[in-house]
Every structure is written in C-alpha cells, then in structure tokens.
C-alpha cells in the first residue's frame, strides 16, 4: 500500500552544489526553482509547478504559450534541450528574463 508524501508542486532534493534562492536548478531530469539557499548535501525545496519570472534566456524571440527548454543556464527554443514549460508572454529577441509556467510533466505535441 502506498502512502502520500507530498502534493509534488514543491519537492525536497539534495543540493549537489551551492544553491541560491530563486535559482533554476536541474537535478537529472527534474528542473525547478529553488525556494531556499543551500550548501552541498543540504535539502533544497524545489518548486516544480507554477509560474515563475526572472528566468534567464538566450537571445531568442518567444511567442506566448510557446514551449521553452532549459540548456543548463538559460531558456532556449531548442527541442534538443530539456523541456521546461511554456512562455507566459510574447518576447522579442533579447536576453532579458522571461516568465515561464513550469510544466515538465506535460506531454508535448
């Protein structure tokens, strides 16, 4: 018999390095937003669902609702990178941060 542990919108992971609050953090196939500071081996509360702003991006134009991807340092439009979610607004080509709805568990068309 299984036991519910948490709702899964925010999960607890171990920091593999120094983590700053609001940092985009990738742990294997999971990407989320750190909710606290942590040092190596400490617990990090990682938000994996929701809408977050100030996400760095590469110099690309993005349509509202477009699928976006994470290359380890910034949002891209490349399907070769890890699926992150969907852009909440349309953006012209620039490197200014964007708002993203995290949706890693969503099935992409």
C-alpha positions as CSV (number, residue, x, y, z in Angstrom):
1,X,0.0,0.0,0.0
2,X,1.4,3.4,-1.0
3,X,1.4,6.5,1.3
4,X,1.1,10.0,0.0
5,X,4.2,12.0,0.9
6,X,3.5,15.4,-0.6
7,X,1.5,17.1,-3.4
8,X,4.5,17.3,-5.6
9,X,4.3,21.0,-6.5
10,X,7.4,21.6,-4.3
11,X,9.7,18.7,-3.7
12,X,12.8,18.3,-1.5
13,X,16.1,17.4,-3.2
14,X,19.7,17.4,-2.1
15,X,21.9,20.2,-3.3
16,X,24.8,19.0,-5.5
17,X,26.5,22.4,-5.1
18,X,25.8,25.8,-3.6
19,X,22.2,26.9,-4.4
20,X,20.7,30.3,-4.2
21,X,17.0,31.0,-3.6
22,X,15.2,31.6,-7.0
23,X,17.9,29.8,-8.9
24,X,16.8,27.5,-11.7
25,X,18.1,24.1,-10.7
26,X,18.3,20.9,-12.7
27,X,18.6,17.6,-10.9
28,X,18.9,14.9,-13.6
29,X,15.5,15.2,-15.5
30,X,13.8,17.4,-12.9
31,X,14.0,21.2,-13.3
32,X,12.6,23.7,-10.8
33,X,13.1,26.9,-8.9
34,X,15.0,26.8,-5.6
35,X,12.9,28.1,-2.7
36,X,15.8,28.3,-0.3
37,X,19.6,28.7,-0.1
38,X,21.6,25.5,0.4
39,X,25.1,24.2,0.5
40,X,26.3,20.8,-0.9
41,X,24.3,18.0,0.6
42,X,21.7,20.2,2.3
43,X,18.0,20.0,1.4
44,X,16.5,22.3,-1.2
45,X,12.8,22.9,-1.6
46,X,12.4,22.9,-5.4
47,X,9.2,24.3,-6.9
48,X,8.4,22.2,-10.0
49,X,5.0,23.6,-10.8
50,X,3.7,27.1,-11.1
51,X,4.6,30.3,-12.9
52,X,7.9,32.0,-12.3
53,X,9.5,35.1,-13.5
54,X,13.1,36.3,-14.0
55,X,14.1,33.1,-15.8
56,X,17.2,33.8,-17.9
57,X,17.0,33.2,-21.7
58,X,19.2,33.1,-24.7
59,X,18.8,35.8,-27.4
60,X,15.6,34.4,-28.9
61,X,12.1,35.6,-29.7
62,X,9.3,33.6,-28.0
63,X,5.6,33.5,-28.6
64,X,3.1,33.5,-25.8
65,X,2.3,29.9,-24.9
66,X,5.3,28.6,-26.8
67,X,7.2,25.6,-25.4
68,X,10.6,26.5,-23.9
69,X,13.6,24.5,-23.0
70,X,16.5,24.7,-20.5
71,X,20.1,24.3,-21.6
72,X,21.6,24.4,-18.1
73,X,22.0,28.1,-17.9
74,X,19.1,29.7,-19.9
75,X,15.8,29.2,-21.7
76,X,16.1,28.2,-25.3
77,X,13.7,27.2,-28.1
78,X,15.8,24.1,-28.9
79,X,14.0,20.8,-28.5
80,X,17.5,19.2,-28.0
81,X,17.4,20.8,-24.5
82,X,15.4,19.7,-21.5
83,X,11.7,20.7,-21.7
84,X,10.9,23.4,-19.1
85,X,7.4,24.7,-19.7
86,X,5.6,27.4,-21.6
87,X,6.3,31.1,-22.0
88,X,3.6,33.3,-20.3
89,X,4.1,36.2,-22.7
90,X,5.5,37.0,-26.1
91,X,9.0,38.3,-26.1
92,X,11.1,39.9,-28.9
93,X,14.7,38.6,-29.4
94,X,16.7,39.7,-26.4
95,X,18.4,38.2,-23.4
96,X,16.0,39.8,-20.8
97,X,14.5,37.3,-18.3
98,X,11.0,35.8,-19.0
99,X,8.0,34.3,-17.2
100,X,7.6,30.6,-17.6
101,X,4.9,28.2,-16.5
102,X,6.8,25.1,-15.4
103,X,5.2,22.0,-17.0
104,X,7.8,19.3,-17.2
105,X,5.2,16.5,-16.8
106,X,3.1,17.8,-19.7
107,X,3.0,15.8,-22.9
108,X,4.3,17.8,-25.8
109,X,2.7,17.8,-29.2
